């Protein structure tokens, strides 16, 4: 995954370099007073899906459709050549997942996620620069562009996120921010146990880089309007879009009862988000798979959950999300400036 991301980033930088270098060349090829290199603005409406610790990355296609969430945004696009466009996007998207809904309590591979009983929602504000490459050559003159154009896209962006979850009933069943709770001990020093004095991982940043990569198809509606449908994965560099990344912390090291309750939710009889009952499946797991024990703070838990070093997430992979939807663009103006001055 790390090598793949490096390769994608290298291709992106190369694409941006080619686009910048191509602009003077394009301007120098203007003839007969034609206005080319048009500019357009547009709106985006779509949907998002998340892939991470609460929805395993092997399910890139068969995701949990019940957790599909909306995405909206705006864009500004500039045509640089018969095949290349550069676009700026500003999008809002919501991500969500829930172990109670996504994991099968009787399946040997997913029942441990069901018992973990984590859930989250996360609102992302994403700003990105995207290069698109049309698979069909389109004329410079905007009103002569081809009717249907499939294209590839690659970009680089930055997003702000802030994962939240609902608290158990005894804490009000309210949505709370997860990062300040340090649910995996982020930023803390171990004060108890055999590893006392060592540090947990650093707190994750709420600002993260992202690489959009995907495909689309653009339809010419009239001389100045395009409608596109686009599907693009967002490759992130964080494992904490869902606040689940590595191992449980020693519950003694966490800073509040709320943090301990959110970090280890294995024995909750009701799913906090949906209100669904977990009692029967929880009893079956306790009786047939893993019994109840005491954690390092003397609180009841299930064997393998809740103590320092117990596995809470898959820290080998970063989280990914998918954005798909429609873009409606209107061509505002045309013409590139020549290196020596005004429009040709």
Helices and strands as residue ranges (DSSP letters): H 2-28, E 39-51, G 57-59, G 65-67, E 69-79, E 84-98, H 99-102, H 111-116, E 119-134, G 142-144, E 148-160, E 164-166, G 169-171, E 175-177, G 179-181, E 207-222, E 225-236, H 257-263, H 279-288, E 292-294, E 300-302, E 320-333
